Amino acid sequence: MSMNDAFRLIANYRLSRDAIDFTNTPVDDYEVLDLSLAYSLNDTWELFGRVENATDADYREVNGYNTAGRAVYGGARLRF
């Protein structure tokens, strides 16, 4: 494992403008940022985490259906 492989950071930015849901009703514009990272301690152990909706945006993808607020997850991975 090289040092370049040891750390990974991924940002996923979703932007919706002028959307219309399945009932042909306009949906409010929104922006959502998801982040994830992983750090390999060695060839066997990796630590990882992610933050979904990092800015805790209040948005809807479909009218009448709520979406989750900020959520944080983390863990460790063991490779054999």
mmCIF file of the N, C-alpha and C atoms, coordinates in Angstrom:
data_MODEL
# 
_entry.id   MODEL 
# 
loop_
_atom_site.group_PDB 
_atom_site.id 
_atom_site.type_symbol 
_atom_site.label_atom_id 
_atom_site.label_alt_id 
_atom_site.label_comp_id 
_atom_site.label_asym_id 
_atom_site.label_entity_id 
_atom_site.label_seq_id 
_atom_site.pdbx_PDB_ins_code 
_atom_site.Cartn_x 
_atom_site.Cartn_y 
_atom_site.Cartn_z 
_atom_site.occupancy 
_atom_site.B_iso_or_equiv 
_atom_site.pdbx_formal_charge 
_atom_site.auth_seq_id 
_atom_site.auth_comp_id 
_atom_site.auth_asym_id 
_atom_site.auth_atom_id 
_atom_site.pdbx_PDB_model_num 
ATOM 1   N N  . MET A 1 1  ? 0.857   -1.177  0.000   1.00 0.00 ? 1  MET A N  1 
ATOM 2   C CA . MET A 1 1  ? 0.000   0.000   0.000   1.00 0.00 ? 1  MET A CA 1 
ATOM 3   C C  . MET A 1 1  ? 0.899   1.235   0.000   1.00 0.00 ? 1  MET A C  1 
ATOM 4   N N  . SER A 1 2  ? 0.661   2.135   -0.938  1.00 0.00 ? 2  SER A N  1 
ATOM 5   C CA . SER A 1 2  ? 1.417   3.384   -0.967  1.00 0.00 ? 2  SER A CA 1 
ATOM 6   C C  . SER A 1 2  ? 0.679   4.435   -0.154  1.00 0.00 ? 2  SER A C  1 
ATOM 7   N N  . MET A 1 3  ? 1.355   5.525   0.156   1.00 0.00 ? 3  MET A N  1 
ATOM 8   C CA . MET A 1 3  ? 0.739   6.595   0.937   1.00 0.00 ? 3  MET A CA 1 
ATOM 9   C C  . MET A 1 3  ? -0.434  7.211   0.178   1.00 0.00 ? 3  MET A C  1 
ATOM 10  N N  . ASN A 1 4  ? -0.393  7.190   -1.166  1.00 0.00 ? 4  ASN A N  1 
ATOM 11  C CA . ASN A 1 4  ? -1.491  7.735   -1.963  1.00 0.00 ? 4  ASN A CA 1 
ATOM 12  C C  . ASN A 1 4  ? -2.777  6.950   -1.775  1.00 0.00 ? 4  ASN A C  1 
ATOM 13  N N  . ASP A 1 5  ? -2.668  5.666   -1.442  1.00 0.00 ? 5  ASP A N  1 
ATOM 14  C CA . ASP A 1 5  ? -3.835  4.817   -1.242  1.00 0.00 ? 5  ASP A CA 1 
ATOM 15  C C  . ASP A 1 5  ? -4.380  4.884   0.183   1.00 0.00 ? 5  ASP A C  1 
ATOM 16  N N  . ALA A 1 6  ? -3.647  5.507   1.099   1.00 0.00 ? 6  ALA A N  1 
ATOM 17  C CA . ALA A 1 6  ? -3.997  5.454   2.513   1.00 0.00 ? 6  ALA A CA 1 
ATOM 18  C C  . ALA A 1 6  ? -5.226  6.291   2.862   1.00 0.00 ? 6  ALA A C  1 
ATOM 19  N N  . PHE A 1 7  ? -5.458  7.412   2.170   1.00 0.00 ? 7  PHE A N  1 
ATOM 20  C CA . PHE A 1 7  ? -6.547  8.322   2.529   1.00 0.00 ? 7  PHE A CA 1 
ATOM 21  C C  . PHE A 1 7  ? -7.407  8.621   1.310   1.00 0.00 ? 7  PHE A C  1 
ATOM 22  N N  . ARG A 1 8  ? -8.715  8.493   1.471   1.00 0.00 ? 8  ARG A N  1 
ATOM 23  C CA . ARG A 1 8  ? -9.651  8.818   0.392   1.00 0.00 ? 8  ARG A CA 1 
ATOM 24  C C  . ARG A 1 8  ? -10.734 9.727   0.930   1.00 0.00 ? 8  ARG A C  1 
ATOM 25  N N  . LEU A 1 9  ? -11.027 10.776  0.202   1.00 0.00 ? 9  LEU A N  1 
ATOM 26  C CA . LEU A 1 9  ? -12.112 11.694  0.538   1.00 0.00 ? 9  LEU A CA 1 
ATOM 27  C C  . LEU A 1 9  ? -12.978 11.858  -0.703  1.00 0.00 ? 9  LEU A C  1 
ATOM 28  N N  . ILE A 1 10 ? -14.277 11.677  -0.530  1.00 0.00 ? 10 ILE A N  1 
ATOM 29  C CA . ILE A 1 10 ? -15.218 11.802  -1.638  1.00 0.00 ? 10 ILE A CA 1 
ATOM 30  C C  . ILE A 1 10 ? -16.317 12.772  -1.232  1.00 0.00 ? 10 ILE A C  1 
ATOM 31  N N  . ALA A 1 11 ? -16.596 13.723  -2.099  1.00 0.00 ? 11 ALA A N  1 
ATOM 32  C CA . ALA A 1 11 ? -17.700 14.660  -1.890  1.00 0.00 ? 11 ALA A CA 1 
ATOM 33  C C  . ALA A 1 11 ? -18.696 14.464  -3.019  1.00 0.00 ? 11 ALA A C  1 
ATOM 34  N N  . ASN A 1 12 ? -19.962 14.334  -2.666  1.00 0.00 ? 12 ASN A N  1 
ATOM 35  C CA . ASN A 1 12 ? -21.035 14.179  -3.642  1.00 0.00 ? 12 ASN A CA 1 
ATOM 36  C C  . ASN A 1 12 ? -22.001 15.341  -3.450  1.00 0.00 ? 12 ASN A C  1 
ATOM 37  N N  . TYR A 1 13 ? -22.080 16.212  -4.439  1.00 0.00 ? 13 TYR A N  1 
ATOM 38  C CA . TYR A 1 13 ? -22.928 17.402  -4.383  1.00 0.00 ? 13 TYR A CA 1 
ATOM 39  C C  . TYR A 1 13 ? -24.095 17.199  -5.342  1.00 0.00 ? 13 TYR A C  1 
ATOM 40  N N  . ARG A 1 14 ? -25.316 17.247  -4.809  1.00 0.00 ? 14 ARG A N  1 
ATOM 41  C CA . ARG A 1 14 ? -26.519 17.097  -5.637  1.00 0.00 ? 14 ARG A CA 1 
ATOM 42  C C  . ARG A 1 14 ? -27.254 18.425  -5.698  1.00 0.00 ? 14 ARG A C  1 
ATOM 43  N N  . LEU A 1 15 ? -27.624 18.817  -6.885  1.00 0.00 ? 15 LEU A N  1 
ATOM 44  C CA . LEU A 1 15 ? -28.302 20.075  -7.117  1.00 0.00 ? 15 LEU A CA 1 
ATOM 45  C C  . LEU A 1 15 ? -29.538 19.799  -7.963  1.00 0.00 ? 15 LEU A C  1 
ATOM 46  N N  . SER A 1 16 ? -30.685 20.302  -7.539  1.00 0.00 ? 16 SER A N  1 
ATOM 47  C CA . SER A 1 16 ? -31.918 20.133  -8.300  1.00 0.00 ? 16 SER A CA 1 
ATOM 48  C C  . SER A 1 16 ? -32.550 21.506  -8.510  1.00 0.00 ? 16 SER A C  1 
ATOM 49  N N  . ARG A 1 17 ? -32.805 21.825  -9.751  1.00 0.00 ? 17 ARG A N  1 
ATOM 50  C CA . ARG A 1 17 ? -33.442 23.091  -10.111 1.00 0.00 ? 17 ARG A CA 1 
ATOM 51  C C  . ARG A 1 17 ? -34.591 22.799  -11.075 1.00 0.00 ? 17 ARG A C  1 
ATOM 52  N N  . ASP A 1 18 ? -35.694 23.469  -10.876 1.00 0.00 ? 18 ASP A N  1 
ATOM 53  C CA . ASP A 1 18 ? -36.837 23.406  -11.801 1.00 0.00 ? 18 ASP A CA 1 
ATOM 54  C C  . ASP A 1 18 ? -37.348 21.983  -12.023 1.00 0.00 ? 18 ASP A C  1 
ATOM 55  N N  . ALA A 1 19 ? -37.316 21.152  -10.983 1.00 0.00 ? 19 ALA A N  1 
ATOM 56  C CA . ALA A 1 19 ? -37.790 19.770  -11.093 1.00 0.00 ? 19 ALA A CA 1 
ATOM 57  C C  . ALA A 1 19 ? -39.315 19.713  -10.965 1.00 0.00 ? 19 ALA A C  1 
ATOM 58  N N  . ILE A 1 20 ? -39.873 18.666  -11.545 1.00 0.00 ? 20 ILE A N  1 
ATOM 59  C CA . ILE A 1 20 ? -41.312 18.401  -11.464 1.00 0.00 ? 20 ILE A CA 1 
ATOM 60  C C  . ILE A 1 20 ? -41.475 16.960  -11.014 1.00 0.00 ? 20 ILE A C  1 
ATOM 61  N N  . ASP A 1 21 ? -42.342 16.708  -10.010 1.00 0.00 ? 21 ASP A N  1 
ATOM 62  C CA . ASP A 1 21 ? -42.497 15.339  -9.521  1.00 0.00 ? 21 ASP A CA 1 
ATOM 63  C C  . ASP A 1 21 ? -43.463 14.552  -10.408 1.00 0.00 ? 21 ASP A C  1 
ATOM 64  N N  . PHE A 1 22 ? -43.735 13.316  -10.009 1.00 0.00 ? 22 PHE A N  1 
ATOM 65  C CA . PHE A 1 22 ? -44.540 12.409  -10.824 1.00 0.00 ? 22 PHE A CA 1 
ATOM 66  C C  . PHE A 1 22 ? -45.989 12.863  -10.993 1.00 0.00 ? 22 PHE A C  1 
ATOM 67  N N  . THR A 1 23 ? -46.452 13.813  -10.179 1.00 0.00 ? 23 THR A N  1 
ATOM 68  C CA . THR A 1 23 ? -47.820 14.345  -10.317 1.00 0.00 ? 23 THR A CA 1 
ATOM 69  C C  . THR A 1 23 ? -47.817 15.639  -11.135 1.00 0.00 ? 23 THR A C  1 
ATOM 70  N N  . ASN A 1 24 ? -46.671 15.928  -11.770 1.00 0.00 ? 24 ASN A N  1 
ATOM 71  C CA . ASN A 1 24 ? -46.499 17.130  -12.587 1.00 0.00 ? 24 ASN A CA 1 
ATOM 72  C C  . ASN A 1 24 ? -46.565 18.414  -11.751 1.00 0.00 ? 24 ASN A C  1 
ATOM 73  N N  . THR A 1 25 ? -46.166 18.312  -10.469 1.00 0.00 ? 25 THR A N  1 
ATOM 74  C CA . THR A 1 25 ? -46.136 19.446  -9.553  1.00 0.00 ? 25 THR A CA 1 
ATOM 75  C C  . THR A 1 25 ? -44.686 19.887  -9.366  1.00 0.00 ? 25 THR A C  1 
ATOM 76  N N  . PRO A 1 26 ? -44.416 21.190  -9.455  1.00 0.00 ? 26 PRO A N  1 
ATOM 77  C CA . PRO A 1 26 ? -43.044 21.661  -9.241  1.00 0.00 ? 26 PRO A CA 1 
ATOM 78  C C  . PRO A 1 26 ? -42.532 21.308  -7.839  1.00 0.00 ? 26 PRO A C  1 
ATOM 79  N N  . VAL A 1 27 ? -41.259 20.972  -7.769  1.00 0.00 ? 27 VAL A N  1 
ATOM 80  C CA . VAL A 1 27 ? -40.582 20.661  -6.505  1.00 0.00 ? 27 VAL A CA 1 
ATOM 81  C C  . VAL A 1 27 ? -39.606 21.795  -6.228  1.00 0.00 ? 27 VAL A C  1 
ATOM 82  N N  . ASP A 1 28 ? -39.538 22.229  -4.968  1.00 0.00 ? 28 ASP A N  1 
ATOM 83  C CA . ASP A 1 28 ? -38.604 23.301  -4.595  1.00 0.00 ? 28 ASP A CA 1 
ATOM 84  C C  . ASP A 1 28 ? -37.173 22.916  -4.957  1.00 0.00 ? 28 ASP A C  1 
ATOM 85  N N  . ASP A 1 29 ? -36.397 23.909  -5.366  1.00 0.00 ? 29 ASP A N  1 
ATOM 86  C CA . ASP A 1 29 ? -34.974 23.700  -5.654  1.00 0.00 ? 29 ASP A CA 1 
ATOM 87  C C  . ASP A 1 29 ? -34.253 23.288  -4.378  1.00 0.00 ? 29 ASP A C  1 
ATOM 88  N N  . TYR A 1 30 ? -33.212 22.478  -4.527  1.00 0.00 ? 30 TYR A N  1 
ATOM 89  C CA . TYR A 1 30 ? -32.418 22.096  -3.356  1.00 0.00 ? 30 TYR A CA 1 
ATOM 90  C C  . TYR A 1 30 ? -30.993 21.754  -3.741  1.00 0.00 ? 30 TYR A C  1 
ATOM 91  N N  . GLU A 1 31 ? -30.119 21.780  -2.728  1.00 0.00 ? 31 GLU A N  1 
ATOM 92  C CA . GLU A 1 31 ? -28.717 21.388  -2.840  1.00 0.00 ? 31 GLU A CA 1 
ATOM 93  C C  . GLU A 1 31 ? -28.387 20.515  -1.636  1.00 0.00 ? 31 GLU A C  1 
ATOM 94  N N  . VAL A 1 32 ? -27.719 19.400  -1.880  1.00 0.00 ? 32 VAL A N  1 
ATOM 95  C CA . VAL A 1 32 ? -27.360 18.473  -0.802  1.00 0.00 ? 32 VAL A CA 1 
ATOM 96  C C  . VAL A 1 32 ? -25.903 18.053  -0.971  1.00 0.00 ? 32 VAL A C  1 
ATOM 97  N N  . LEU A 1 33 ? -25.169 18.022  0.130   1.00 0.00 ? 33 LEU A N  1 
ATOM 98  C CA . LEU A 1 33 ? -23.766 17.621  0.124   1.00 0.00 ? 33 LEU A CA 1 
ATOM 99  C C  . LEU A 1 33 ? -23.582 16.389  0.996   1.00 0.00 ? 33 LEU A C  1 
ATOM 100 N N  . ASP A 1 34 ? -23.012 15.327  0.408   1.00 0.00 ? 34 ASP A N  1 
ATOM 101 C CA . ASP A 1 34 ? -22.660 14.107  1.134   1.00 0.00 ? 34 ASP A CA 1 
ATOM 102 C C  . ASP A 1 34 ? -21.139 13.969  1.102   1.00 0.00 ? 34 ASP A C  1 
ATOM 103 N N  . LEU A 1 35 ? -20.543 13.579  2.226   1.00 0.00 ? 35 LEU A N  1 
ATOM 104 C CA . LEU A 1 35 ? -19.089 13.423  2.328   1.00 0.00 ? 35 LEU A CA 1 
ATOM 105 C C  . LEU A 1 35 ? -18.761 12.033  2.840   1.00 0.00 ? 35 LEU A C  1 
ATOM 106 N N  . SER A 1 36 ? -17.701 11.446  2.332   1.00 0.00 ? 36 SER A N  1 
ATOM 107 C CA . SER A 1 36 ? -17.218 10.178  2.879   1.00 0.00 ? 36 SER A CA 1 
ATOM 108 C C  . SER A 1 36 ? -15.698 10.184  2.867   1.00 0.00 ? 36 SER A C  1 
ATOM 109 N N  . LEU A 1 37 ? -15.131 9.466   3.819   1.00 0.00 ? 37 LEU A N  1 
ATOM 110 C CA . LEU A 1 37 ? -13.685 9.363   3.888   1.00 0.00 ? 37 LEU A CA 1 
ATOM 111 C C  . LEU A 1 37 ? -13.305 7.994   4.402   1.00 0.00 ? 37 LEU A C  1 
ATOM 112 N N  . ALA A 1 38 ? -12.115 7.598   4.032   1.00 0.00 ? 38 ALA A N  1 
ATOM 113 C CA . ALA A 1 38 ? -11.573 6.318   4.490   1.00 0.00 ? 38 ALA A CA 1 
ATOM 114 C C  . ALA A 1 38 ? -10.071 6.489   4.677   1.00 0.00 ? 38 ALA A C  1 
ATOM 115 N N  . TYR A 1 39 ? -9.558  5.844   5.708   1.00 0.00 ? 39 TYR A N  1 
ATOM 116 C CA . TYR A 1 39 ? -8.123  5.878   5.983   1.00 0.00 ? 39 TYR A CA 1 
ATOM 117 C C  . TYR A 1 39 ? -7.640  4.456   6.250   1.00 0.00 ? 39 TYR A C  1 
ATOM 118 N N  . SER A 1 40 ? -6.716  3.985   5.427   1.00 0.00 ? 40 SER A N  1 
ATOM 119 C CA . SER A 1 40 ? -6.147  2.650   5.608   1.00 0.00 ? 40 SER A CA 1 
ATOM 120 C C  . SER A 1 40 ? -4.978  2.727   6.569   1.00 0.00 ? 40 SER A C  1 
ATOM 121 N N  . LEU A 1 41 ? -5.114  2.042   7.689   1.00 0.00 ? 41 LEU A N  1 
ATOM 122 C CA . LEU A 1 41 ? -4.036  1.999   8.670   1.00 0.00 ? 41 LEU A CA 1 
ATOM 123 C C  . LEU A 1 41 ? -2.889  1.130   8.169   1.00 0.00 ? 41 LEU A C  1 
ATOM 124 N N  . ASN A 1 42 ? -3.258  0.046   7.477   1.00 0.00 ? 42 ASN A N  1 
ATOM 125 C CA . ASN A 1 42 ? -2.300  -0.881  6.880   1.00 0.00 ? 42 ASN A CA 1 
ATOM 126 C C  . ASN A 1 42 ? -3.078  -1.734  5.869   1.00 0.00 ? 42 ASN A C  1 
ATOM 127 N N  . ASP A 1 43 ? -2.512  -2.836  5.407   1.00 0.00 ? 43 ASP A N  1 
ATOM 128 C CA . ASP A 1 43 ? -3.206  -3.675  4.423   1.00 0.00 ? 43 ASP A CA 1 
ATOM 129 C C  . ASP A 1 43 ? -4.404  -4.409  5.014   1.00 0.00 ? 43 ASP A C  1 
ATOM 130 N N  . THR A 1 44 ? -4.533  -4.428  6.326   1.00 0.00 ? 44 THR A N  1 
ATOM 131 C CA . THR A 1 44 ? -5.584  -5.190  6.991   1.00 0.00 ? 44 THR A CA 1 
ATOM 132 C C  . THR A 1 44 ? -6.712  -4.312  7.530   1.00 0.00 ? 44 THR A C  1 
ATOM 133 N N  . TRP A 1 45 ? -6.388  -3.172  8.108   1.00 0.00 ? 45 TRP A N  1 
ATOM 134 C CA . TRP A 1 45 ? -7.391  -2.325  8.778   1.00 0.00 ? 45 TRP A CA 1 
ATOM 135 C C  . TRP A 1 45 ? -7.643  -1.016  8.033   1.00 0.00 ? 45 TRP A C  1 
ATOM 136 N N  . GLU A 1 46 ? -8.921  -0.667  7.984   1.00 0.00 ? 46 GLU A N  1 
ATOM 137 C CA . GLU A 1 46 ? -9.318  0.614   7.405   1.00 0.00 ? 46 GLU A CA 1 
ATOM 138 C C  . GLU A 1 46 ? -10.395 1.240   8.285   1.00 0.00 ? 46 GLU A C  1 
ATOM 139 N N  . LEU A 1 47 ? -10.286 2.536   8.528   1.00 0.00 ? 47 LEU A N  1 
ATOM 140 C CA . LEU A 1 47 ? -11.316 3.302   9.227   1.00 0.00 ? 47 LEU A CA 1 
ATOM 141 C C  . LEU A 1 47 ? -12.089 4.093   8.187   1.00 0.00 ? 47 LEU A C  1 
ATOM 142 N N  . PHE A 1 48 ? -13.401 4.209   8.363   1.00 0.00 ? 48 PHE A N  1 
ATOM 143 C CA . PHE A 1 48 ? -14.193 4.930   7.377   1.00 0.00 ? 48 PHE A CA 1 
ATOM 144 C C  . PHE A 1 48 ? -15.330 5.679   8.056   1.00 0.00 ? 48 PHE A C  1 
ATOM 145 N N  . GLY A 1 49 ? -15.843 6.664   7.365   1.00 0.00 ? 49 GLY A N  1 
ATOM 146 C CA . GLY A 1 49 ? -16.980 7.423   7.860   1.00 0.00 ? 49 GLY A CA 1 
ATOM 147 C C  . GLY A 1 49 ? -17.661 8.156   6.725   1.00 0.00 ? 49 GLY A C  1 
ATOM 148 N N  . ARG A 1 50 ? -18.897 8.549   6.970   1.00 0.00 ? 50 ARG A N  1 
ATOM 149 C CA . ARG A 1 50 ? -19.601 9.353   5.979   1.00 0.00 ? 50 ARG A CA 1 
ATOM 150 C C  . ARG A 1 50 ? -20.623 10.243  6.672   1.00 0.00 ? 50 ARG A C  1 
ATOM 151 N N  . VAL A 1 51 ? -20.901 11.361  6.043   1.00 0.00 ? 51 VAL A N  1 
ATOM 152 C CA . VAL A 1 51 ? -21.916 12.294  6.504   1.00 0.00 ? 51 VAL A CA 1 
ATOM 153 C C  . VAL A 1 51 ? -22.865 12.507  5.332   1.00 0.00 ? 51 VAL A C  1 
ATOM 154 N N  . GLU A 1 52 ? -24.090 12.110  5.506   1.00 0.00 ? 52 GLU A N  1 
ATOM 155 C CA . GLU A 1 52 ? -25.110 12.348  4.489   1.00 0.00 ? 52 GLU A CA 1 
ATOM 156 C C  . GLU A 1 52 ? -25.845 13.633  4.838   1.00 0.00 ? 52 GLU A C  1 
ATOM 157 N N  . ASN A 1 53 ? -26.110 14.459  3.834   1.00 0.00 ? 53 ASN A N  1 
ATOM 158 C CA . ASN A 1 53 ? -26.754 15.754  4.017   1.00 0.00 ? 53 ASN A CA 1 
ATOM 159 C C  . ASN A 1 53 ? -25.962 16.571  5.044   1.00 0.00 ? 53 ASN A C  1 
ATOM 160 N N  . ALA A 1 54 ? -24.686 16.788  4.737   1.00 0.00 ? 54 ALA A N  1 
ATOM 161 C CA . ALA A 1 54 ? -23.750 17.428  5.673   1.00 0.00 ? 54 ALA A CA 1 
ATOM 162 C C  . ALA A 1 54 ? -24.212 18.810  6.136   1.00 0.00 ? 54 ALA A C  1 
ATOM 163 N N  . THR A 1 55 ? -24.920 19.540  5.316   1.00 0.00 ? 55 THR A N  1 
ATOM 164 C CA . THR A 1 55 ? -25.376 20.881  5.686   1.00 0.00 ? 55 THR A CA 1 
ATOM 165 C C  . THR A 1 55 ? -26.749 20.861  6.349   1.00 0.00 ? 55 THR A C  1 
ATOM 166 N N  . ASP A 1 56 ? -27.299 19.668  6.555   1.00 0.00 ? 56 ASP A N  1 
ATOM 167 C CA . ASP A 1 56 ? -28.610 19.478  7.177   1.00 0.00 ? 56 ASP A CA 1 
ATOM 168 C C  . ASP A 1 56 ? -29.701 20.256  6.422   1.00 0.00 ? 56 ASP A C  1 
ATOM 169 N N  . ALA A 1 57 ? -29.635 20.210  5.098   1.00 0.00 ? 57 ALA A N  1 
ATOM 170 C CA . ALA A 1 57 ? -30.603 20.908  4.253   1.00 0.00 ? 57 ALA A CA 1 
ATOM 171 C C  . ALA A 1 57 ? -32.002 20.304  4.427   1.00 0.00 ? 57 ALA A C  1 
ATOM 172 N N  . ASP A 1 58 ? -33.002 21.158  4.436   1.00 0.00 ? 58 ASP A N  1 
ATOM 173 C CA . ASP A 1 58 ? -34.399 20.734  4.490   1.00 0.00 ? 58 ASP A CA 1 
ATOM 174 C C  . ASP A 1 58 ? -34.904 20.730  3.051   1.00 0.00 ? 58 ASP A C  1 
ATOM 175 N N  . TYR A 1 59 ? -35.083 19.547  2.469   1.00 0.00 ? 59 TYR A N  1 
ATOM 176 C CA . TYR A 1 59 ? -35.452 19.454  1.063   1.00 0.00 ? 59 TYR A CA 1 
ATOM 177 C C  . TYR A 1 59 ? -36.407 18.287  0.830   1.00 0.00 ? 59 TYR A C  1 
ATOM 178 N N  . ARG A 1 60 ? -37.006 18.299  -0.339  1.00 0.00 ? 60 ARG A N  1 
ATOM 179 C CA . ARG A 1 60 ? -37.900 17.227  -0.750  1.00 0.00 ? 60 ARG A CA 1 
ATOM 180 C C  . ARG A 1 60 ? -37.595 16.875  -2.192  1.00 0.00 ? 60 ARG A C  1 
ATOM 181 N N  . GLU A 1 61 ? -37.469 15.572  -2.472  1.00 0.00 ? 61 GLU A N  1 
ATOM 182 C CA . GLU A 1 61 ? -37.281 15.117  -3.848  1.00 0.00 ? 61 GLU A CA 1 
ATOM 183 C C  . GLU A 1 61 ? -38.627 14.909  -4.532  1.00 0.00 ? 61 GLU A C  1 
ATOM 184 N N  . VAL A 1 62 ? -39.654 14.613  -3.724  1.00 0.00 ? 62 VAL A N  1 
ATOM 185 C CA . VAL A 1 62 ? -41.023 14.442  -4.202  1.00 0.00 ? 62 VAL A CA 1 
ATOM 186 C C  . VAL A 1 62 ? -41.929 15.148  -3.205  1.00 0.00 ? 62 VAL A C  1 
ATOM 187 N N  . ASN A 1 63 ? -42.860 15.932  -3.695  1.00 0.00 ? 63 ASN A N  1 
ATOM 188 C CA . ASN A 1 63 ? -43.781 16.639  -2.801  1.00 0.00 ? 63 ASN A CA 1 
ATOM 189 C C  . ASN A 1 63 ? -44.551 15.648  -1.933  1.00 0.00 ? 63 ASN A C  1 
ATOM 190 N N  . GLY A 1 64 ? -44.683 15.975  -0.649  1.00 0.00 ? 64 GLY A N  1 
ATOM 191 C CA . GLY A 1 64 ? -45.410 15.134  0.287   1.00 0.00 ? 64 GLY A CA 1 
ATOM 192 C C  . GLY A 1 64 ? -44.569 14.062  0.959   1.00 0.00 ? 64 GLY A C  1 
ATOM 193 N N  . TYR A 1 65 ? -43.306 13.901  0.540   1.00 0.00 ? 65 TYR A N  1 
ATOM 194 C CA . TYR A 1 65 ? -42.422 12.887  1.125   1.00 0.00 ? 65 TYR A CA 1 
ATOM 195 C C  . TYR A 1 65 ? -41.184 13.577  1.684   1.00 0.00 ? 65 TYR A C  1 
ATOM 196 N N  . ASN A 1 66 ? -40.986 13.485  2.985   1.00 0.00 ? 66 ASN A N  1 
ATOM 197 C CA . ASN A 1 66 ? -39.827 14.101  3.626   1.00 0.00 ? 66 ASN A CA 1 
ATOM 198 C C  . ASN A 1 66 ? -38.561 13.313  3.329   1.00 0.00 ? 66 ASN A C  1 
ATOM 199 N N  . THR A 1 67 ? -37.440 13.974  3.482   1.00 0.00 ? 67 THR A N  1 
ATOM 200 C CA . THR A 1 67 ? -36.139 13.327  3.347   1.00 0.00 ? 67 THR A CA 1 
ATOM 201 C C  . THR A 1 67 ? -35.409 13.434  4.678   1.00 0.00 ? 67 THR A C  1 
ATOM 202 N N  . ALA A 1 68 ? -34.385 12.637  4.836   1.00 0.00 ? 68 ALA A N  1 
ATOM 203 C CA . ALA A 1 68 ? -33.643 12.601  6.101   1.00 0.00 ? 68 ALA A CA 1 
ATOM 204 C C  . ALA A 1 68 ? -32.798 13.852  6.272   1.00 0.00 ? 68 ALA A C  1 
ATOM 205 N N  . GLY A 1 69 ? -32.612 14.237  7.515   1.00 0.00 ? 69 GLY A N  1 
ATOM 206 C CA . GLY A 1 69 ? -31.680 15.316  7.837   1.00 0.00 ? 69 GLY A CA 1 
ATOM 207 C C  . GLY A 1 69 ? -30.270 14.764  7.840   1.00 0.00 ? 69 GLY A C  1 
ATOM 208 N N  . ARG A 1 70 ? -29.368 15.479  8.482   1.00 0.00 ? 70 ARG A N  1 
ATOM 209 C CA . ARG A 1 70 ? -27.973 15.031  8.559   1.00 0.00 ? 70 ARG A CA 1 
ATOM 210 C C  . ARG A 1 70 ? -27.897 13.681  9.271   1.00 0.00 ? 70 ARG A C  1 
ATOM 211 N N  . ALA A 1 71 ? -27.051 12.814  8.730   1.00 0.00 ? 71 ALA A N  1 
ATOM 212 C CA . ALA A 1 71 ? -26.801 11.509  9.340   1.00 0.00 ? 71 ALA A CA 1 
ATOM 213 C C  . ALA A 1 71 ? -25.304 11.229  9.261   1.00 0.00 ? 71 ALA A C  1 
ATOM 214 N N  . VAL A 1 72 ? -24.738 10.671  10.345  1.00 0.00 ? 72 VAL A N  1 
ATOM 215 C CA . VAL A 1 72 ? -23.305 10.398  10.419  1.00 0.00 ? 72 VAL A CA 1 
ATOM 216 C C  . VAL A 1 72 ? -23.109 8.911   10.691  1.00 0.00 ? 72 VAL A C  1 
ATOM 217 N N  . TYR A 1 73 ? -22.205 8.292   9.931   1.00 0.00 ? 73 TYR A N  1 
ATOM 218 C CA . TYR A 1 73 ? -21.908 6.864   10.070  1.00 0.00 ? 73 TYR A CA 1 
ATOM 219 C C  . TYR A 1 73 ? -20.393 6.680   10.119  1.00 0.00 ? 73 TYR A C  1 
ATOM 220 N N  . GLY A 1 74 ? -19.950 5.664   10.802  1.00 0.00 ? 74 GLY A N  1 
ATOM 221 C CA . GLY A 1 74 ? -18.530 5.378   10.859  1.00 0.00 ? 74 GLY A CA 1 
ATOM 222 C C  . GLY A 1 74 ? -18.278 3.933   11.232  1.00 0.00 ? 74 GLY A C  1 
ATOM 223 N N  . GLY A 1 75 ? -17.068 3.479   10.981  1.00 0.00 ? 75 GLY A N  1 
ATOM 224 C CA . GLY A 1 75 ? -16.752 2.110   11.335  1.00 0.00 ? 75 GLY A CA 1 
ATOM 225 C C  . GLY A 1 75 ? -15.329 1.748   10.975  1.00 0.00 ? 75 GLY A C  1 
ATOM 226 N N  . ALA A 1 76 ? -15.039 0.476   11.113  1.00 0.00 ? 76 ALA A N  1 
ATOM 227 C CA . ALA A 1 76 ? -13.742 -0.082  10.782  1.00 0.00 ? 76 ALA A CA 1 
ATOM 228 C C  . ALA A 1 76 ? -13.950 -1.317  9.917   1.00 0.00 ? 76 ALA A C  1 
ATOM 229 N N  . ARG A 1 77 ? -13.027 -1.520  9.001   1.00 0.00 ? 77 ARG A N  1 
ATOM 230 C CA . ARG A 1 77 ? -13.113 -2.665  8.093   1.00 0.00 ? 77 ARG A CA 1 
ATOM 231 C C  . ARG A 1 77 ? -11.852 -3.501  8.276   1.00 0.00 ? 77 ARG A C  1 
ATOM 232 N N  . LEU A 1 78 ? -12.043 -4.796  8.402   1.00 0.00 ? 78 LEU A N  1 
ATOM 233 C CA . LEU A 1 78 ? -10.940 -5.751  8.547   1.00 0.00 ? 78 LEU A CA 1 
ATOM 234 C C  . LEU A 1 78 ? -10.883 -6.597  7.282   1.00 0.00 ? 78 LEU A C  1 
ATOM 235 N N  . ARG A 1 79 ? -9.740  -6.625  6.622   1.00 0.00 ? 79 ARG A N  1 
ATOM 236 C CA . ARG A 1 79 ? -9.579  -7.430  5.402   1.00 0.00 ? 79 ARG A CA 1 
ATOM 237 C C  . ARG A 1 79 ? -8.711  -8.646  5.726   1.00 0.00 ? 79 ARG A C  1 
ATOM 238 N N  . PHE A 1 80 ? -9.121  -9.784  5.221   1.00 0.00 ? 80 PHE A N  1 
ATOM 239 C CA . PHE A 1 80 ? -8.362  -11.017 5.419   1.00 0.00 ? 80 PHE A CA 1 
ATOM 240 C C  . PHE A 1 80 ? -7.498  -11.311 4.221   1.00 0.00 ? 80 PHE A C  1 
# 
